[in-house]
């Protein structure tokens, strides 16, 4: 399916905000916000996920699954296997798992 980081990266590549993605997909802004706040794989009902993916694909986004290759040319981003984004951002791994940090 699609992960929250993929969704945020897709929006960044398109240069759109959550409100515009909500308009394109027919979903509400709070739904987009919840999807982007997911830990890893986006949770939601199947209809909402299909609307989201269809809107991204119609806008020109190709979602690339783990270990898959891109079927077409174009720009994109991909995390290297085994990379922990929390490590790069300076967030402690335990803090990243629970979604908060100590002062």
URKA-V152877 format. One record per backbone hydrogen bond with DSSP energy under -1.0 kcal/mol. CO is the residue of the C=O (numbers start at 0). NH is the residue of the N-H. Records with the same first field share a line. If there is no record, write none. Layout:
# URKA-V152877
CO->NH ; NH
This chain:
# URKA-V152877
1->41
2->6
3->7
4->8
5->9
6->10
7->11
8->12
9->13
10->14 ; 15
16->20
17->21
18->22
19->23
20->24
21->25 ; 26
27->31
28->32
29->33
30->34
31->35
32->36
34->37
39->3
44->48
45->49
46->50
47->51
48->52
49->53
50->54
51->55
52->56
53->57
54->58
55->60
56->59
64->67
79->82
83->86 ; 87
84->88
85->90
91->95
92->96
93->97
94->98 ; 99
